């Protein structure tokens, strides 16, 4: 569905560009606009050329109300997690005060058009193409035809409302904008504070000289009530509970004991938290601006899955994701097509070659003991006996290894298939103890779900009699590899955000386990961003 929307958008855009005709400029100001737009982007030319390069942001030598409203939006771009300087913030006052003569009017017009197009594009689909950071998301699907949008802006009674209409329409995104404002205030308040004194370990009942500073930090972040009384230097009572709240929000064991890791998180500057929120906002602009229908969203560093029907109800559960060292879960999107009960596990070629083959070479009984079987290229079962020829076939991939269904199967008893080139899917697991860990990157890249029965019931809602009872009887039945087609479209998005805001305003921060924040920070660095902005302005 998304690819169709993308295709239609591109076709429509190409058609509009192909139909653009140029009307020769009839006034000196229009001639100057034509000169200024020569060599600029196709979007800018396609705005001005059909009208004979007429000024769109001024009337009778004065800025229109729409121009002033747009300038205000550009100056306040920081509230959207953007960099106002990218849209010439700080220069508009001078430009407005010197709007005299055709040359100044033409320069102002083209500059404002260039900045608002850039701003609208960034607001809609982000500053970075996700492919540039190896995220397999198609932000192009969010693109709008900028000449037509700017034409709307020049006649709009409310520029802020019109711009808001092209932003992502997700609650997660809106909550992050609110969190951004909150943490900007926190960062301003904490600007001149020094780091907390670090000691090896602080447990309840111990004295700590930095307790007043710790209490101030926890109050500012909302973990300690504003009216909570903290006296002396003994770490106890309400402040211990506040630390537990802080630990929970930062993906740590919430035991109230402040060790090396908790001290490190407490001493992360609030300005860095602001950046995490900005990076999360940027990434939310890379997915479809709005989701029509149900969706499953997995946030990798949060180790959490949310299944939503678009009616305010949400199913949430913990997940296990790919190991940070060598088996990272990719960031991509797709559509769930089938639920499979009692599945076989076709061992991926890399695991078969690098892990299974060496074990079989040392122990020929390994396959039979772990419920594996060999399968020919035609799909015929070859049993589990191993000789020199079959070992060579396993190593080369000519023979496939698969694990039979059952409680010991690596996929558990349920898997959720969504076609993708990464061979990644959602599935259950016999290793339930892993869900109790705070950090849960243990898989080879697939995503293990905590409550597969609940997710299956949610995915199959409205289909025949696929209620919990039938799902459980199928799971524990005798039929293997039972495929059930999903009748309603269900989008699935594997995302990556180290900052998450809840509906109640609570903000959670998570470890950058794959280093994606570091990579995005480099792409968005001032020198890199400046070069991109200059290129966009041409």
C-alpha positions as CSV (number, residue, x, y, z in Angstrom):
1,X,0.0,0.0,0.0
2,X,2.8,2.4,0.9
3,X,4.7,1.6,-2.3
4,X,1.6,2.3,-4.3
5,X,1.2,5.7,-2.5
6,X,4.9,6.4,-3.3
7,X,4.5,5.5,-6.9
8,X,1.4,7.6,-7.3
9,X,3.1,10.5,-5.5
10,X,6.1,10.3,-7.8
11,X,3.9,10.0,-10.9
12,X,1.8,13.0,-9.9
13,X,4.8,15.1,-9.1
14,X,6.5,14.2,-12.4
15,X,3.2,15.0,-14.3
16,X,2.9,18.4,-12.5
17,X,6.6,19.2,-13.3
18,X,6.1,18.1,-17.0
19,X,3.1,20.3,-17.3
20,X,4.8,23.4,-15.9
21,X,5.1,26.1,-18.5
22,X,7.2,29.3,-18.3
23,X,5.6,32.7,-18.7
24,X,8.0,35.4,-19.4
25,X,8.5,38.0,-16.6
26,X,6.6,41.3,-17.3
27,X,8.1,43.5,-14.6
28,X,11.6,44.4,-13.4
29,X,11.0,42.6,-10.1
30,X,9.8,39.5,-11.9
31,X,12.9,39.7,-14.1
32,X,15.1,39.8,-11.0
33,X,13.2,36.8,-9.6
34,X,13.8,34.9,-12.8
35,X,17.5,35.7,-12.6
36,X,17.7,34.6,-8.9
37,X,16.0,31.3,-9.6
38,X,18.1,30.4,-12.6
39,X,20.0,27.3,-11.6
40,X,17.9,26.7,-8.4
41,X,15.9,23.6,-7.6
42,X,13.1,22.4,-9.9
43,X,10.6,23.1,-7.1
44,X,11.5,26.7,-6.9
45,X,11.3,27.2,-10.7
46,X,8.0,25.4,-10.8
47,X,6.5,27.8,-8.3
48,X,7.5,30.9,-10.1
49,X,7.7,30.1,-13.9
50,X,3.9,29.6,-14.5
51,X,3.0,33.0,-13.0
52,X,5.7,34.9,-14.9
53,X,8.0,35.0,-11.8
54,X,5.6,37.3,-9.9
55,X,6.4,38.1,-6.3
56,X,4.4,35.8,-3.9
57,X,5.3,37.1,-0.5
58,X,4.8,40.9,-0.8
59,X,2.1,43.3,-2.0
60,X,2.8,46.9,-2.9
61,X,6.2,46.7,-1.5
62,X,5.1,45.3,1.9
63,X,5.3,41.7,3.3
64,X,1.9,39.9,3.2
65,X,0.4,38.6,6.5
66,X,1.3,35.1,5.3
67,X,4.9,36.1,4.8
68,X,5.1,37.4,8.4
69,X,3.4,34.3,9.7
70,X,5.8,32.0,7.8
71,X,8.9,34.0,9.1
72,X,7.6,33.5,12.6
73,X,7.4,29.7,12.0
74,X,11.0,29.6,10.6
75,X,12.3,31.6,13.5
76,X,10.7,29.2,15.9
77,X,11.9,26.0,14.1
78,X,13.7,24.8,17.2
79,X,10.4,23.9,18.9
80,X,10.0,21.2,16.2
81,X,13.5,19.8,16.8
82,X,15.0,21.5,13.8
83,X,17.8,24.1,13.5
84,X,16.4,27.5,12.9
85,X,19.6,28.7,11.3
86,X,18.9,26.3,8.4
87,X,16.0,28.5,7.5
88,X,17.9,31.8,7.8
89,X,16.6,32.6,11.3
90,X,18.2,35.8,12.5
91,X,18.3,37.3,9.1
92,X,14.6,38.0,8.5
93,X,14.3,41.1,10.7
94,X,17.0,42.8,8.6
95,X,15.5,41.7,5.4
96,X,12.0,42.9,6.4
97,X,13.4,46.3,7.5
98,X,15.2,46.8,4.1
99,X,12.4,45.9,1.8
100,X,12.9,48.8,-0.6
101,X,13.4,48.5,-4.3
102,X,12.8,45.7,-6.8
103,X,16.1,44.0,-6.0
104,X,15.4,43.7,-2.2
105,X,11.9,42.5,-2.9
106,X,13.0,39.9,-5.3
107,X,15.8,38.6,-3.0
108,X,13.4,38.5,-0.1
109,X,10.8,36.6,-2.1
110,X,13.2,33.9,-3.4
111,X,14.9,33.6,0.0
112,X,11.6,33.0,1.8
113,X,10.4,30.5,-0.8
114,X,13.7,28.6,-0.5
115,X,13.6,28.5,3.3
116,X,9.9,27.6,3.6
117,X,10.3,24.8,1.1
118,X,13.3,23.4,3.0
119,X,11.5,23.8,6.3
120,X,8.3,22.1,5.0
121,X,10.4,19.2,3.5
122,X,12.3,18.7,6.8
123,X,9.1,19.0,8.9
124,X,7.4,16.4,6.7
125,X,10.1,13.8,6.0
126,X,13.1,14.7,8.0
127,X,16.5,16.3,7.3
128,X,18.2,13.0,6.5
129,X,17.3,10.3,4.0
130,X,17.1,7.1,6.2
131,X,18.9,5.2,3.5
132,X,21.9,7.4,4.2
133,X,22.2,5.8,7.7
134,X,21.3,2.4,6.4
135,X,17.7,2.4,7.7
136,X,15.5,0.5,5.2
137,X,12.7,3.0,5.4
138,X,11.2,4.9,2.5
139,X,10.8,8.5,3.6
140,X,10.1,9.5,0.0
141,X,6.6,8.3,0.6
142,X,6.0,11.3,2.8
143,X,7.1,13.9,0.2
144,X,4.7,16.5,-0.9
145,X,4.7,18.7,-4.0
146,X,6.3,21.8,-2.6
147,X,5.3,24.3,-5.3
148,X,1.6,23.6,-4.7
149,X,2.2,23.6,-0.9
150,X,3.9,27.0,-1.0
151,X,1.0,28.4,-3.2
152,X,-1.3,27.2,-0.4
153,X,0.9,29.0,2.2
154,X,0.8,32.3,0.3
155,X,-3.0,32.3,0.6
156,X,-3.4,30.6,4.0
157,X,-5.2,32.3,6.9
158,X,-3.1,30.3,9.4
159,X,0.4,29.2,8.4
160,X,1.0,27.4,11.6
161,X,-2.1,25.2,11.1
162,X,-1.2,24.4,7.5
163,X,2.4,23.5,8.4
164,X,1.1,21.3,11.3
165,X,-1.1,19.4,8.8
166,X,2.0,18.0,7.0
167,X,3.8,16.9,10.2
168,X,3.6,13.2,11.3
169,X,0.2,12.6,12.8
170,X,1.4,10.1,15.4
171,X,0.9,10.5,19.2
172,X,4.4,9.4,19.7
173,X,5.7,12.3,17.7
174,X,3.5,14.9,19.4
175,X,4.6,13.6,22.8
176,X,8.2,13.9,21.8
177,X,7.7,17.5,20.9
178,X,6.3,18.2,24.3
179,X,9.2,16.3,25.9
180,X,11.6,18.4,23.8
181,X,10.2,21.6,25.3
182,X,10.3,20.1,28.8
183,X,14.0,19.0,28.5
184,X,15.0,22.3,27.0
185,X,13.7,23.9,30.1
186,X,15.6,21.4,32.2
187,X,18.8,21.9,30.3
188,X,18.5,25.7,30.8
189,X,18.0,25.3,34.5
190,X,20.9,22.8,34.8
191,X,23.3,24.7,32.6
192,X,25.8,25.7,35.3
193,X,25.6,22.7,37.5
194,X,28.5,20.4,38.0
195,X,28.3,16.6,37.8
196,X,27.3,14.6,40.9
197,X,30.1,13.3,43.0
198,X,30.6,9.6,42.0
199,X,31.3,7.0,44.6
200,X,31.6,3.2,44.1
201,X,28.1,2.4,45.4
202,X,25.3,4.2,47.3
203,X,22.7,2.1,49.0
204,X,19.8,3.0,51.2
205,X,20.9,4.1,54.7
206,X,24.3,5.4,53.6
207,X,25.4,9.0,53.8
208,X,26.2,10.9,50.7
209,X,27.6,14.4,50.6
210,X,26.0,15.1,47.2
211,X,22.4,14.3,48.4
212,X,21.1,17.9,48.1
213,X,22.4,18.0,44.5
214,X,20.9,14.6,43.7
215,X,17.6,15.7,45.2
216,X,17.6,18.9,43.0
217,X,18.3,16.8,39.9
218,X,15.6,14.3,40.6
219,X,13.1,17.1,41.3
220,X,13.9,18.8,38.1
221,X,13.5,15.6,36.1
222,X,10.1,14.9,37.8
223,X,11.2,11.7,39.6
224,X,11.0,13.4,43.0
225,X,7.9,15.4,44.0
226,X,8.4,19.1,44.2
227,X,7.2,19.2,47.8
228,X,9.2,16.2,48.9
229,X,11.3,16.9,52.0
230,X,14.9,15.7,51.8
231,X,17.0,16.6,54.9
232,X,20.5,15.8,55.8
233,X,22.9,13.5,53.9
234,X,21.3,10.1,54.5
235,X,20.2,8.3,51.4
236,X,16.8,7.0,52.4
237,X,13.0,7.2,52.0
238,X,11.5,9.3,49.2
239,X,14.8,9.9,47.5
240,X,15.4,6.2,47.2
241,X,12.0,5.8,45.6
242,X,12.8,8.7,43.2
243,X,16.0,7.0,42.2
244,X,14.1,3.8,41.4
245,X,11.8,5.9,39.2
246,X,14.8,7.4,37.4
247,X,16.3,3.9,36.9
248,X,13.1,2.6,35.5
249,X,12.9,5.5,33.0
250,X,16.5,4.8,31.8
251,X,16.2,1.1,31.2
252,X,18.1,0.2,34.4
253,X,17.4,-2.3,37.2
254,X,15.2,-0.2,39.5
255,X,16.6,-1.4,42.8
256,X,17.4,2.0,44.2
257,X,21.1,1.2,44.5
258,X,23.3,3.8,42.7
259,X,26.3,2.1,41.2
260,X,28.6,3.0,38.3
261,X,25.9,2.7,35.6
262,X,23.3,4.7,37.5
263,X,25.8,7.5,38.3
264,X,26.7,7.6,34.7
265,X,23.1,8.1,33.6
266,X,22.5,10.7,36.3
267,X,25.4,12.7,35.1
268,X,24.4,12.7,31.4
269,X,23.9,16.4,30.7
270,X,20.3,17.5,30.0
271,X,21.5,19.0,26.8
272,X,22.4,15.5,25.6
273,X,18.9,14.3,26.5
274,X,17.6,17.1,24.3
275,X,19.6,15.8,21.4
276,X,18.2,12.2,22.0
277,X,14.7,13.6,21.8
278,X,15.6,15.5,18.6
279,X,17.0,12.4,17.0
280,X,13.9,10.4,17.9
281,X,11.7,13.2,16.4
282,X,13.8,13.1,13.2
283,X,13.3,9.3,12.9
284,X,9.5,9.5,13.4
285,X,9.5,11.7,10.3
286,X,10.9,8.8,8.3
287,X,7.9,6.6,8.6
288,X,4.5,7.2,7.0
289,X,3.0,10.4,8.2
290,X,-0.1,8.6,9.4
291,X,-1.0,5.0,9.7
292,X,-4.3,3.8,8.3
293,X,-5.3,0.7,10.1
294,X,-3.5,-1.6,12.6
295,X,0.2,-1.6,13.1
296,X,2.9,-3.4,15.1
297,X,5.7,-1.1,16.1
298,X,9.0,-2.4,17.6
299,X,11.4,0.0,19.1
300,X,14.8,-1.7,19.2
301,X,16.6,0.1,22.1
302,X,13.5,0.1,24.2
303,X,13.1,-3.7,23.7
304,X,9.4,-3.2,23.4
305,X,6.6,-4.0,20.9
306,X,3.3,-2.1,20.6
307,X,0.4,-3.3,18.6
308,X,-2.2,-0.6,17.8
309,X,-5.6,-0.6,16.1
310,X,-5.9,3.1,15.7
311,X,-8.7,3.4,18.3
312,X,-6.5,4.3,21.3
313,X,-6.2,0.7,22.5
314,X,-2.7,-0.8,22.6
315,X,-1.2,-4.2,23.2
316,X,2.4,-3.9,24.5
317,X,5.0,-6.4,25.5
318,X,8.7,-6.9,25.9
319,X,10.9,-8.2,23.1
320,X,14.3,-9.6,22.5
321,X,16.2,-8.1,19.6
322,X,19.5,-8.9,17.7
323,X,22.8,-8.8,19.5
324,X,24.6,-5.5,19.3
325,X,27.8,-7.5,18.5
326,X,27.3,-8.9,15.0
327,X,23.6,-9.7,14.8
328,X,21.8,-6.4,14.8
329,X,18.1,-6.2,14.0
330,X,17.7,-4.0,10.9
331,X,15.4,-1.0,10.8
332,X,12.8,-1.5,8.2
333,X,9.0,-1.8,7.6
334,X,6.6,-4.2,5.9
335,X,3.3,-5.9,6.3
336,X,2.4,-9.0,8.3
337,X,1.0,-11.6,6.0
338,X,0.7,-14.9,8.0
339,X,0.7,-16.3,11.5
340,X,2.4,-19.7,11.6
341,X,1.6,-22.1,14.5
342,X,4.1,-24.9,15.4
343,X,6.6,-23.7,12.7
344,X,9.7,-25.3,11.4
345,X,12.8,-23.2,11.7
346,X,14.7,-23.1,8.5
347,X,18.2,-22.3,9.8
348,X,19.6,-19.2,8.0
349,X,22.6,-19.9,5.7
350,X,25.0,-17.9,7.9
351,X,24.0,-19.7,11.1
352,X,24.1,-23.0,9.3
353,X,27.6,-22.4,8.0
354,X,29.2,-20.7,10.9
355,X,27.4,-22.3,13.9
356,X,25.7,-25.6,13.0
357,X,28.3,-27.1,10.7
358,X,31.2,-26.8,13.2
359,X,29.0,-28.4,15.9
360,X,28.0,-31.3,13.6
361,X,31.6,-31.8,12.6
362,X,32.5,-32.3,16.3
363,X,29.4,-34.2,17.2
364,X,27.5,-36.1,14.4
365,X,24.6,-36.7,16.9
366,X,24.0,-33.0,17.4
367,X,21.2,-32.7,14.8
368,X,19.2,-35.6,16.1
369,X,19.6,-34.7,19.7
370,X,18.3,-31.1,19.1
371,X,15.4,-32.1,16.8
372,X,17.0,-30.9,13.5
373,X,16.7,-32.6,10.2
374,X,18.3,-32.2,6.8
375,X,16.3,-31.1,3.8
376,X,17.3,-31.4,0.1
377,X,17.0,-28.6,-2.4
378,X,13.7,-30.1,-3.5
379,X,12.3,-29.9,0.0
380,X,12.6,-33.6,0.8
381,X,13.5,-34.6,4.3
382,X,16.8,-36.5,4.5
383,X,16.7,-37.3,8.2
384,X,19.4,-36.3,10.7
385,X,22.2,-38.8,10.0
386,X,25.4,-37.1,9.0
387,X,28.3,-38.4,6.9
388,X,31.1,-36.7,5.1
389,X,29.0,-35.9,2.0
390,X,26.1,-34.4,4.0
391,X,28.6,-32.4,6.1
392,X,30.0,-30.9,2.9
393,X,26.4,-30.2,1.8
394,X,25.6,-28.4,5.1
395,X,28.8,-26.3,4.8
396,X,28.1,-25.3,1.1
397,X,24.4,-24.8,1.6
398,X,23.4,-27.5,-0.9
399,X,21.6,-29.2,2.0
400,X,19.5,-27.1,4.4
401,X,19.2,-27.7,8.1
402,X,15.9,-27.1,9.7
403,X,14.5,-27.6,13.2
404,X,11.3,-29.5,13.6
405,X,8.3,-27.9,15.4
406,X,8.1,-28.3,19.2
407,X,8.6,-26.7,22.5
408,X,12.4,-26.7,22.0
409,X,12.2,-25.1,18.6
410,X,14.2,-21.8,18.4
411,X,11.1,-20.0,17.1
412,X,8.9,-21.3,19.9
413,X,5.4,-22.3,18.8
414,X,4.4,-19.1,16.9
415,X,5.9,-16.9,14.2
416,X,4.6,-13.8,12.4
417,X,5.8,-13.5,8.8
418,X,6.2,-10.2,6.9
419,X,8.1,-10.5,3.6
420,X,11.5,-8.8,3.7
421,X,15.0,-9.2,2.3
422,X,16.5,-9.5,5.8
423,X,14.9,-12.8,6.7
424,X,13.7,-11.2,9.9
425,X,10.3,-12.0,11.6
426,X,8.6,-11.9,14.9
427,X,8.4,-15.2,16.9
428,X,8.0,-16.8,20.3
429,X,10.9,-18.4,22.1
430,X,11.4,-21.2,24.6
431,X,13.9,-18.9,26.4
432,X,11.4,-17.0,28.5
433,X,13.8,-16.1,31.2
434,X,15.5,-13.5,28.9
435,X,12.4,-11.3,29.1
436,X,13.2,-10.6,32.7
437,X,16.5,-8.9,31.7
438,X,16.6,-5.1,31.4
439,X,18.9,-5.3,28.4
440,X,17.5,-7.8,25.9
441,X,19.7,-8.1,22.8
442,X,20.3,-11.8,22.5
443,X,18.9,-12.9,19.1
444,X,20.5,-13.4,15.7
445,X,18.4,-10.5,14.3
446,X,14.8,-11.8,14.6
447,X,12.5,-10.4,17.2
448,X,11.3,-12.7,20.0
449,X,8.0,-11.6,21.6
450,X,7.0,-12.1,25.2
451,X,3.4,-13.0,24.7
452,X,2.9,-14.7,21.3
453,X,-0.6,-15.9,22.1
454,X,-1.9,-12.4,22.8
455,X,-0.2,-11.0,19.7
456,X,-1.7,-13.8,17.6
457,X,-5.1,-13.2,19.0
458,X,-4.7,-9.4,18.2
459,X,-3.5,-10.1,14.7
460,X,-6.3,-12.5,13.9
461,X,-9.0,-10.4,15.5
462,X,-12.3,-10.7,13.5
463,X,-11.1,-13.8,11.6
464,X,-13.3,-16.9,12.0
465,X,-13.1,-18.3,15.5
466,X,-9.4,-17.5,16.1
467,X,-9.8,-16.7,19.8
468,X,-7.3,-17.5,22.5
469,X,-8.7,-21.0,23.1
470,X,-8.3,-22.1,19.5
471,X,-4.9,-20.5,19.2
472,X,-3.7,-22.4,22.3
473,X,-5.2,-25.7,21.1
474,X,-3.5,-25.3,17.8
475,X,-0.1,-24.5,19.4
476,X,-0.4,-27.6,21.6
477,X,-2.0,-29.8,18.9
478,X,-0.5,-32.3,16.5
479,X,-0.6,-30.4,13.2
480,X,2.7,-28.7,12.4
481,X,3.5,-25.6,10.3
482,X,-0.1,-24.3,10.3
483,X,-0.2,-21.1,8.2
484,X,-3.1,-18.7,8.8
485,X,-3.4,-15.8,6.4
486,X,-3.9,-12.3,7.9
487,X,-7.0,-10.9,6.3
488,X,-6.7,-7.3,7.5
489,X,-3.7,-5.2,6.5
490,X,-1.2,-5.0,9.4
491,X,1.8,-2.7,9.0
492,X,4.9,-3.6,10.9
493,X,7.7,-1.1,11.6
494,X,11.0,-1.9,13.2
495,X,12.2,1.5,14.6
496,X,15.1,2.9,16.6
497,X,14.5,5.7,19.1
498,X,16.5,6.1,22.4
499,X,13.9,8.6,23.7
500,X,10.3,7.7,24.2
501,X,7.5,9.8,25.7
502,X,4.4,8.3,27.4
503,X,0.9,9.6,27.3
504,X,1.3,11.0,30.8
505,X,4.4,13.0,29.9
506,X,6.9,10.6,31.4
507,X,10.0,10.5,29.2
508,X,12.2,7.4,28.9
509,X,15.8,7.2,27.7
510,X,17.5,4.1,26.4
511,X,21.0,3.0,25.6
512,X,22.2,3.5,22.1
513,X,23.0,-0.2,21.8
514,X,23.7,-0.2,18.0
515,X,25.4,3.2,17.8
516,X,22.7,4.6,15.5
517,X,22.5,7.9,17.6
518,X,26.2,8.4,17.1
519,X,25.9,7.9,13.4
520,X,23.0,10.2,13.1
521,X,24.8,12.9,15.1
522,X,27.6,12.8,12.6
523,X,25.3,13.2,9.7
524,X,23.5,16.1,11.4
525,X,26.8,17.8,12.5
526,X,26.9,21.5,11.6
527,X,29.5,21.1,8.8
528,X,27.6,18.2,7.2
529,X,24.2,19.9,7.7
530,X,25.5,23.2,6.3
531,X,26.7,21.5,3.1
532,X,23.4,19.9,2.7
533,X,21.5,23.1,3.2
534,X,23.7,25.0,0.7
535,X,23.0,22.2,-1.8
536,X,19.3,22.4,-1.2
537,X,19.3,26.1,-1.8
538,X,20.9,25.9,-5.3
